[in-house]
Amino acid sequence: MKVGDLVNLKGVCYSRAGLIVGFIDKKCWRTAILGPKVNWAKIEPEPHAVTMFRSDRLEIPITDLEAVDAAR
């Protein structure tokens, strides 16, 4: 993925496409894998895409995004 790509959230059937405007690294605690007790020292930062959905600026882990197929 790169700046300017259109993306959707993985696993969401009717989501609107978002536009990637940048990238950052930040920590993301995944309770389904790591449990409910947060320990920020236990994890490393992961890449997030700074994404515009409508007028909202969201920072979403790249692993939770999928590129929109331009041919569709």
C-alpha positions as CSV (number, residue, x, y, z in Angstrom):
1,M,0.0,0.0,0.0
2,K,1.1,3.6,-0.6
3,V,-0.2,7.1,-0.2
4,G,-3.1,7.8,-2.5
5,D,-4.4,4.2,-2.5
6,L,-8.1,3.5,-2.0
7,V,-8.8,1.0,0.8
8,N,-11.6,-0.8,2.6
9,L,-11.7,-2.3,6.1
10,K,-11.2,-6.1,5.9
11,G,-14.3,-8.1,6.7
12,V,-16.7,-5.2,6.3
13,C,-19.1,-5.9,3.4
14,Y,-20.5,-2.4,2.9
15,S,-17.8,0.0,4.0
16,R,-17.0,3.1,2.0
17,A,-13.6,3.4,0.5
18,G,-11.0,5.5,2.3
19,L,-7.9,7.3,0.9
20,I,-4.5,6.7,2.5
21,V,-2.9,10.1,3.2
22,G,0.1,8.9,5.2
23,F,1.7,6.3,7.4
24,I,2.8,6.2,11.1
25,D,4.0,3.6,13.6
26,K,2.1,3.1,16.8
27,K,1.2,0.4,19.3
28,C,-2.1,-1.5,19.0
29,W,-3.2,-3.8,21.8
30,R,-5.2,-6.7,20.4
31,T,-7.3,-8.1,23.2
32,A,-8.4,-11.2,21.3
33,I,-4.8,-12.3,21.1
34,L,-3.1,-10.7,24.1
35,G,-5.9,-10.6,26.6
36,P,-7.6,-7.7,28.4
37,K,-4.7,-6.7,30.7
38,V,-2.8,-4.1,28.7
39,N,1.0,-4.0,29.0
40,W,2.5,-1.6,26.4
41,A,6.0,-2.6,27.2
42,K,5.2,-6.1,25.9
43,I,4.5,-5.0,22.3
44,E,6.3,-3.2,19.5
45,P,4.8,-0.4,17.3
46,E,3.2,-1.6,14.0
47,P,2.5,0.3,10.8
48,H,-0.8,2.2,10.6
49,A,-2.2,4.0,7.6
50,V,-3.5,7.5,8.1
51,T,-6.8,7.2,6.2
52,M,-9.5,9.7,5.3
53,F,-13.1,8.2,5.4
54,R,-15.5,11.0,4.4
55,S,-14.2,13.9,6.5
56,D,-12.8,11.6,9.3
57,R,-9.0,11.1,9.7
58,L,-8.5,7.6,11.1
59,E,-5.3,5.8,12.0
60,I,-5.9,2.1,11.1
61,P,-3.4,-0.8,11.3
62,I,-2.4,-1.8,7.8
63,T,-3.2,-5.5,8.6
64,D,-6.9,-4.4,9.0
65,L,-7.1,-2.8,5.5
66,E,-7.4,-4.1,1.9
67,A,-6.7,-2.3,-1.3
68,V,-9.7,-1.5,-3.5
69,D,-9.5,-3.2,-6.9
70,A,-9.4,-0.3,-9.4
71,A,-10.7,-2.6,-12.2
72,R,-14.1,-3.1,-10.5
